[in-house]
């Protein structure tokens, strides 16, 4: 409903520097030209199915309509534009929205010409405008620096990414090396973005490009893991690691049983993906994930680019890309669905899961902190501390120490074992528990 309300407001306000109307999908050439203008100016959205006066005329959406639209846009823009595309129903009519962010690697050409947005008009960029864009884009981003050798790339990883992007309609099946050249991931040597995405060992050149996961009981570090590999591997491994460490409970509603996690899994995955995609790789420090009895905290080097205010970013979601090539690849692989909406989705998921609003700080570091939805339950940590202090205990020892029932002691021992924090040892008929 919020997205629908935002669209109606855009239509009511009329066309502007960042909003354009197109009556139908048959205006495909004008659509691509306008996307070039938005990418070269301040970013923006095209609402298709609305005439120049703001009347909703609607569009006909068939099975492959959006896929054809995406392919036409990518094939006729240089460097290729991969926009966000979605369809919404307004006044019982379908409208399609195509949006892009401002690009750092300007100018973006459409059908061989560069366009810019002046007011509500899309115009061909003149010589001076093109020179200005080139000068701005030549401030080379860190991900564009060449490093290593082509042999450092695993072409099987590239091939898998090509197949995935083609399967979900965000790319086409082409040879791995052609794919790398098309997206400008390689010149004579690979660029840092290619090494991070497609090397078996990116840490050979960027040893700080890792994720460190730590679990704490009070001020004591009780679990630590460093996650390396390609960026896609880091997201998957860090996510599964966090899921194994956080608490969960079972809610029963009638005959249905539902797992409720201490932190919303969607928000956790989104936070990890955002940290990997948007971190500043020139800063030589890892991404840190810290889990305590009260909070999940993730911290990555590099605040929001351009000094954008967080409240403003939440009210007006948009994609501000430090690493556009890495972000493009995560989009093509299906990890990013709606550019610029990641923080908003995290907020909504946390509130729905009973975690309250997350806390965000952005300066040289970007820090996201989510409060646990388990109120005041610190017994698990106390049991683990007791086991560590004693060296070896039985279940009965725990029951007596904390004055708890057998079922409660079993539950917490099971949780600690599943997280790899405690191990069982049988001596005769007795079972002892030790910290790992």
N, C-alpha and C positions, 0 to 999 in steps of 0.2 A: 504493500500500500504506500509506503514511503517513496519508493521509486516512481510509482504512478503519479503521486502528488507532485513530485519534483518535475516530471515530464510535463504535466498540465501547466505548471507554473512557467516552465521554459516556453511553452507554446503561447501562453497568455502574454508573456513579456516580449515576444516577437524575436526576429532574427537579430543577431548581434555579432561582435567580433569572435565569439566562441560558440555560437549556436546558428545552425543553418537548417532551412526546410527544403525538402525535395518531395514533389508530388508523388513520384512513382520510381520504382527500381529501373525503369527504362532510361532514366537520366544518369546512367552509370558513369559516363565520361565526366559529367559535372560533379558527381559524387567523388570520384577519384581525385579530380583537380582540387576540390574543396578540402579533402583530407590532406593533400600536399600543403595547402595553405595553412591549415591548422597546425600541422607538424612543424612548419617553418615559423609559426608565429607564437601563439600561446596555448596551443592545443584546443580541442573543442569537440562538439558532437553534431552529427547530422541526424535530423529526425525525418525519416522517410515515410510518406503517407500523410503529409501536411502540405497544403498549398501556400503560396506567398502571403495570403491574407490570414493564415493561421487556422484555416478550416481543416478539420480532420477528414481526409478522404479515404484513408486506409490503403493497405497493400495486400496482395494475394500471396500467401506463403505456402509453397509446396515443399515436398520432402527435402529437396536438395537446393532450395533457394538460397539459404544463408551460406552454404558451402560454395556455391557458384559465385556469390557476391565476394566472399573472402578471397577466392582464387583470382578473380578479376582484379581486385585491389592489389594483392601481392605481386601479380605478374606485370602490373603496369606502373609500379612505383620503384624508385631507385634512390637511395637504399630502400629495400622492401619495407612496407608498412604492414604491421600485423595488428589491426584494430580490435577493440572490444566490440562485439556485435550481440545484440539481444532484441527480442520482440516482446512488445507489451500490448495489451488490449485496452484501448481507450474508446469510450462511447460505442462499445461492441464492434470496434474496427481494429484491425492489426496495424500497429506502426512499428517500424524497425529503426533501432537507434545504432549508429556507428560512431564510435568515439576514439580519439587518439590523444596522446600527450604530446607536448612540445618535445621535439627531438634535439639531442645534443649534436648529432652527426648531420648537421644541415650543410647544404640545402637538400631537401627531398624533392625529387622530380616526379612528375606525373606525365606520362606520354611524352617524355623528353624535355619538358619545360618545368621550371620551378614556379610555384605560386605562393602568394602571401595573402593574408587577410587584412583588409583595411575597412574598419567599421563592419558593416554587414555584407561587404563585397569581396569576392575572390578575384584577384588580379594577377597577371603574370609579373613575376619579379624582374625588375630591370637589372642592368649590369651592376650598379652600385649596391643594390640590395643583396645580390648574389655574393659579391665580394665581401660584404659585411658578414653574411652568414658563414662563409668559408673561414674568415678570420676567427670568428667565435668558435667554430667547430674544431679548429686546429689546436685549441688548448687540449692536448691529448689526455684522455682519461687513462687511469692506471691499467684498466683491463685491456687497453689497446697496445700496450708495450709488448714487443716481441721477446720471447724467451724460449730456451730449449731448442729441440730439433723436431722435425716432423715425425721421426721414429718414436718420440715420446707419447704420441697420440695412439690410443687404441681404437682402430677403425671399426671394431665390432660394437663398441659403445656408441659411436657415431651412427652406425647402421641401425641400432636399436632405437635411437632418438628419431631418426628419419621415419622409421616404420610407425612409431607411436604418433608422431605429428600428423602423418598421412592418415592414420586410422581415425583420429578424432577430427579430421577436417581442417587442420591448421598448417598443413604442409603438403608436399608431394613426394612421391618415391623417386629419388635420384641417387646416384652413386655417392658414397660417403665423402670422398674428397671434393666432388663438385658441390656438395652441400656446404662444406666448410668454406670453400671459396665464395659461394654465392652469398653467404651470411658474413663474409669478410672476417672469418675467424683465423685465417692464415694468410701470410704473404710468402716471403721466402722461408720464414720460420713461423711457428705457431705464436699466437698472441696469448697473453696471460689468461684471457677468458676461455680459450680453447684448452689450455693446460688444466685449468680448474675443472672444466666440465667433462673432458674426455681422456684425461691421462689416468693410468692406473696408480700413479704416485705423484700427484701435484706437489706434495710436501718436499719433493726433491729440490724444487725451486722456491716454494713458499712454505717453509716449515711451520709458520704461524697460522696458516689457513686450515685450522682444525677447530673442533668443538670440544670443550672440556665440560663434562657433567660431574657434579659433586652433590652428594647428599650429606646433610649435617644433622647431628643430634646436639642441640645447643650450639656450642662453638667447636665441637669435635667433628672432623671430617670422617665419616664412617663408610663412604663409598666414593670411588673416583674412577673415571674412565675417560680416556682421550680418544676421540673419534676422528679418523682421517679418511683418506680416499677422495674420490671425486665429489663434487658438490651434491649431486643426486644421491650418492651413497651416504653422505653425511646427514642429509635430511632424514632418510629412511632409518639409519642406525640410531641417530639421536632420538628420533620420535619413539621407536620401539623401546629404547633404553629408558626414557622418561615414563612411558606407559607401565613398564615393569616395576618402577619405583614408587609411583604415586598410589594412594589408597583408593579403594573402591568399596561400595556396599551394594547390597541387593535390595531393591524396593519391590514389594509384592502388591499387585493390584488385581484382586480377584484371583484368576488362574495364571496371570501373566507375571513373569519375573523380569525385572529390568536392572541392569548394572548402572549405577550412578558413580561417576568418577569424581575424585577430589577436585580435579580441574577438568574443564571441558576439552575433550580430545581434539575437536576441531580447532579450538583456539590455540592449543599447544602446537598442533601441526602448522597452523598458519604462522604462529610466532617464530617457529624454527625456520620455516621457509623464508619469511621476511628477513630474518637475521642473515641468512646465507646469501640471499639475492642482493640485499641492500647494504651490506657491511662495506667498510672502506678497507680494501685489501692492501693498501699501501701502509696501513698502520700495523705494526708488527706485534699483534697480540691476538689471541684466540677469541672465539665466541665462548662466553661462559654461561652455563646453565646451573643454577643453584636451587636445590630442593631442601626446604626445612619443614618443620612440623606445621608452620603457618603460611609459608609462601612458596610459589614457583617464580623464579626470577631468571630472565634471560637478558644478557647484555652483549651487544656487539659494538665493535669500534666504528665510529663515524655516526654523528647525529643526522637528523633530517637535512638534506642539502638545501642551501639557500636561506637558512634561518627561518623556515616556515613555522608558524605557531601551531601547536598540536591541536588546540581547540578549533582553529580555523580549518585544519586538515580533516577533522572529524565532521565538521558541519558541511564542508565542501570537498568531498573525497576526490583525489586526483593522484595520478601516478607521478612521483618525482624520482627519476631514475638516476642513481649514481653509476650503475653498471648496466646500460641499456642492452648490451649484447647478451649478458648473462640473463637479464630479465626476459628478453625475447625468447631465449632458449627454454626457460622455465615455463613461459606461456605456451610455446609450441608443444611442450611435453605434457601439458595439462595440469601442471602444478599450480599455476596462477589462472584463475577463472575470470575474475573481474579486476582489472588493474586499478589500483588506488582505493579499493574497498577493503583491503586486508585489516586495517586497524578497526574499522567500523564493525566488521564481522566478529573480531575478537571481543570488542566491547559487548555486543549483543549476546554472544555465546556465554560470556562470563555472567552477565546479569541473569540470563535464563537458567544457568546452572547453579545459581545461588552463591556466586563468588564476589558479588558487588562489582563496582567498576574497577578495572585494572588501573594501576598507577604508571604513568609514562614520564620519563625524563629524557630530554634530548639536548646534548651539548657536544662535547667531543665523543662521548659514548651515547648509544641509544639503549635505554633500560626499560624493560617491560616487567611489571611485578603484579602477579595475580594472587589474591588472598585465598587460602584454603576454605572450602565450604564445610569442613568438618570442625565444628565448634568445640574448642577446649579439650580435645582428646589427645593427651600427650603420653598416655600409658605405654604405647608401643615403644617410644624412645626411652622411657624409663626402664622398661624390661630389657631392652638391648644394652643399656648402660650397666644394669645389674649383672647380666651375663658376662660382659667384658670385665667387670670388676672381680667377679668370682672365678672367672676362667672356665668353669664348667658347672652347670646346674641341671637339676631335673625339673620336670613340669611341676612336681609337688613343691619344690623350693620356691618357684615363682608364685604359686597359689598362696603360700604362707606369707611370703614377703609383701605381696600387694593386697592380700585379703580378697582374692577374687575366686570365682567359681572355676571348676575344671574346664567347662566349655569356653570361658573367656580366655583362659591361659592357652588352650589349644588354638583358638582363633588367632591370637597374636603371634604365637610361635609359627603357625602356618604362614602368616603374612611375612614374617621375617625370613623364613626359609625360601619362600617364593621369590623374594628379592635378592637372594644370595647373601644375606647378611648374617645368617645363622646356619650352622650345619648340625646334623644329628649324628650321634655316635652310640652304638649299642655295646654295652659291656654286660655279658650274661643276659639276664632278663630286664635289666635296667636301661633306660634311654637317657643320655646326657646331651645337653645343648651347649655348643661353643660358638663364639663369634668367629667369623671367617677372616 
